[in-house]
Structure formats: structure tokens, C-alpha cells
């Protein structure tokens, strides 16, 4: 069990020391993942940024991803899911339009006028506070790759063992400190899993810039 997200990030940072010295950017998934990522970036002496992605859910089954979008106009579709579920192209476009608006709102809120760090030719370490199904983490890895990352590492404190195997297709390396057979809930592995706020995320990012 981890004390809190900061404790999890420090432990994760120690596990990732083989990346220290490389041209690394640590990318936290908002909101809780950024608090973990801040500690990882500090441990690696790396730059910290936020990676904002939005899953494109099937209209009748929002939890089922038919694609994902990210900053810079990145758009990833899963044709096999769209085909099997029979979602029309205009319905896909409507979902994307709605999620793009929310993505831009979040980016503006979290990053403000600060430009996104370039990933071209660099190693991107995608960090979250835990993985349940893996859909968001996989989308984030795909977005990082589409933004030019030469290597993508997915790093989390806790993830179900079966999901760890499934997300390997989106990352060159997957690191999970704890891999239970049955996760039940990510928060069950933390003594303190209080909801993270946008203000905390913004403070982490600002602190990293000053550092």
C-alpha cells in the first residue's frame, strides 16, 4: 500500500532510475497522475508536463473506446470497434467534436499559455496513479507516440496483472510496482486517495517550470 500519490511517485521514480540521464519528458495524466508524475520527474531530473487525452466512447457504450484524441490535432480511431458496434461516421464526428471542446478547455485550464513540451525524438514517460481498464493509459501512449516520442514508457504504481499485458502494445516498456490479480479499486492501494484538484495539478506544473 502507498501512503499517498507523492509516496507512490517517489517509489516509482526509484524504479525508473535506468532512465535517468536520458532525454526524458515525464507526462502526467490529470488529475491524480500529475501528482505522481511530479515526484517521478524530480527523481529523474526530468521535465514535467501534462498529457491531456480524451477517450472517444461508443455513443451507446461510453466506457468502450472507439478512439482517442490529444493535443495538436492528434486523432486515433479504432476501425474494428467502430465496425463491430456499427457507429456511423457522423456519430463519430459528433463525439469527437464534443470531446475536443472538453480537451481544449482542460488544456487551457491546466497549462494556460505555457506551450506543450516537444516530445520529438525524446523518451516519454506516461504516468498515472493507477490503471483499471487501461483504455486511457493506452490512448495517452498512442498520443505521445503520435507527437513524435522516440520511446514511450508507461509507469504506474498499481495495475491489474492482466491489464499490464494488454497495454504493452502501446508502450515500449510498462512499469507497474504492484500487479494484483484483482484490483477492485485503485484507491484501495492508497492510505490517502483524496480527489486531486485542478489547482493542485496547476501548482505542480508551475513548480516544475520554476525548477
N, C-alpha and C positions, 0 to 999 in steps of 0.2 A: 504494500500500500504506500502511496505517496502522501506526504503531508499536505501539499497544495501544488498548484501549477509551477510555481517557482522551484520547488524541490524537484519536481519531475523534470523540469528543464535543465537543472544543474546535473542531474544524473544522466540525462540524455546527452548533454554536452560532453561528459566524460567518455561515454560510449562512442562518440563521434570524433575522438581526437585524431584518428587517422586522416581526417580531412583538414586538419589544421595546417595552415601554410599554403593551402591551395587557393585558387581564385574562387572563393565561395561567397554566395549570397544566401542568407537564411530567410526563408519566406514563411511567415505565419498565417494560418487560416483564421480569419476573425470568427468569433471574437476570442475565445479561450486559447486558441492555438498561438496567438501572438504573444501571450504572456509566457508560454513555454518557450517559444522561439527566441524571445529576448534573452533568456538565460543561455540558450544554445549558442546564439551569436556571440555573447560575451565570452563563453568558454572557448570558442574557436577563434576569437579575434576577427570575426567576420562582419560584413554589413548586414543590416536587418531591414527587411521590407515586408509589406503585407501583400498577400496574393488573394485577390478577390475573384471568386468564381461563382457562377450561378448555374445550378443544375437545371436542365430543361426537362421537366417532368411530363410524362404522358398525361394529357388532359383528364382522362378517366381514372388514372392511377398516378397521382403526383409523385409518389415515392419511387416510381420506376423511371429511371433516367433514359431519355432518348437522345441525350446530348448534353453539352455544356458550353458556356460562353465565358470569356475572360476579357481583360483589358486589351486595348489595341485592336479591337475588332476580331479577336480570336473566336472562332466558332467551330465546334466539333460536334458532328452528328453521328448517331449510331444507326445506320440504314437498316440493319437487321431488326432492331427493336421497332423502328417506325413501320417496317413492312409487316411484322408479325402482329402489331397492335392495330394496324390499319389507320394510322393517323394521317389525315390529309395534309398536303404541303402548306395550305393556307392556315391550318390549325397550328402547324409547327411554327410558322412565321408569327402568329399571334402570341404564342407562348414566348418566343424569343424576344419580341418587342416588349412585352411586359417585364421579362426578366432583365433585359438590357437596361431599362429605365431604373430598376432597383439596383442593378450593379453600379451604374453611374452615380446614383445617389450615395451608395455606400463608399465608393472610391473618393468622392468629393468630401464626404464627411470624415473619413479616416486619414486621407492623405492630404487633403487641401490642395494647395498649389505646388506641393513638392512633386517633382517628376518621378515616375516609376524608375527604379534602378534597372539598368540594362542587364539582361541575362546572356547576351550573345557570347558564345564561347566560354561561358563560366559554368561552375558546378552549382546547381540549385538544390538547396536542402529544404524540402517542403515539410513543415512541422504542424501538427495538430495536437490537441490534448488527449486524443484517443480516437480510435476508429471503431465504428459499429458495423456499418454495411460496406464501407469502402468507396461508395459512389462519389462522394465529394472529394476525397483524397485522390482518387484516380483522375477525376476531372482536373484537379489542381496540377497534378503531374503532367497531364497532357497539355495544359495551358502553358506551363513552364517550358516544356519542350517546344511548343509552337512559337514561343517568344525567343527561341534561339539558344536555350541552355544546352551545353555540350554533354552534360551529365546531370541526371536527376536522381536525388536520393530522397526517399520518403522516410521520415523519422517520427515515431510516436512513442509515448510512454507505454500504452497498452492497446492491444488489438487481439481479436479472436484468432486462434491459430489458422482456421480455415480461410479467413479473410486475408491474412498475411500472404498466403499462397496466391490468392486471386489477384491481388494488387501488384504482383511482380511484373505483370505485362505493361504497366505504365511507368515503372521506375527501373533504373539500373541497379539500385540497391534499396532494400527495405529493412529498416531497423525498428524493432519493437522490443522494449525492455521486458514486458510481461505479455505472454501469449496464452491466455486461458482458453480452454475448450469452449466454455460457456461464459460469455461476457456479462450477460444480463443488463448491466448499465455501466457506462464509463465512470460515472460518479461514485460507484461502489468501490473503486480502487483509489479514491482520494479521501483523506480525512476531511479536507475542506475543498468542496467543489462548488463554491458560491458562484452564481452567474457573473460573468465578466461584463463590464460595461464598455460602451464606445469610448468613454472618457479615459478608462484605463488603457485601452488599446492606443489611443492617440498619444497618451503620456509616454508609453513605451517607445513609440515611433519617434517622438520628439527627442526623447532621451538618447536614442541611438544616433540620431542625426548630430546632436551636440557632442556625443562621444567621438 
